[in-house]
Amino acid sequence: MERKDNLDLLRCLSILMVIVIHVSATHLLGNATQMNTNFAIANFYDSISRTAVPLFILLSGYFTLSQEQKF
């Protein structure tokens, strides 16, 4: 199977998005009782980055189903 660079790019983007989820969680938990600019920005990045986990699942399924199986 040939390597697809665009899927590797998606995987790298997903890795960065998971890191953003973990970093923004500290700001969300620390500012949970007050609505300020830091909370709003962290909430925005956290919400956008939540697509990373389903993206990992889709990429894993793609690579699993596209492999040639020999029995």
N, C-alpha and C positions, 0 to 999 in steps of 0.2 A: 504494500500500500504506500503510495507516495505521500510525502509530508505536505500538509496544507498550512502555509504561513498565516493565513487569515484566522485559522482556528487557534494557532499558537498565540496570536495577538489577542484573541478573545479570552484565552486562558490567562494571559498576563494581566489583562484588564480586570478579570474577575478576581485575581489575587490581590490587586491593588484595592478593589472595592471591598473585599473582606477586611483588609487592614483598616480601611476607612470606617467600616462598621464598628470595629473594636475601638478605634480611637474616638469616634464620636460618642460611643456609649459612655465614656467617662464624663464627657461634658453634659450629656443628657441626664445622667444620674446625679451629677453634682448640682445641676440647676433645675431639678424637677419641680421645685416649689415656686420658682419665679420665672416669669416669661420675659426674657430679655433677648438682645440681639444674638449673643453667643448660643443660647438655647435654640433659637430659630434657625441659625446657620447649621448647627450640629444636627438638628432634626431634619433639615432639608437633605444634607449629605447622607444621613443615615437612611432616609426613605429611598433615595435614588440608588444607594448601594445595595439595597435588599434584593436586587435582581441577580446578585452574584451567585448565590447558592443555587437557584434554579438553573442558571446558566451552566454551572459545573455539572449538574445532573444531566442536562441536555447534551453537553459535550461528551460526558462519559457514556451515555446511551448511544450517541452517534458512533463513537469509536468501538463500542462493544458490538453493535449491530453491523458495522461495515467490515468487520474482520471476516476473512474467508476461513471457514471451519472445515477441517478435514477429519473424517472419522475413519 
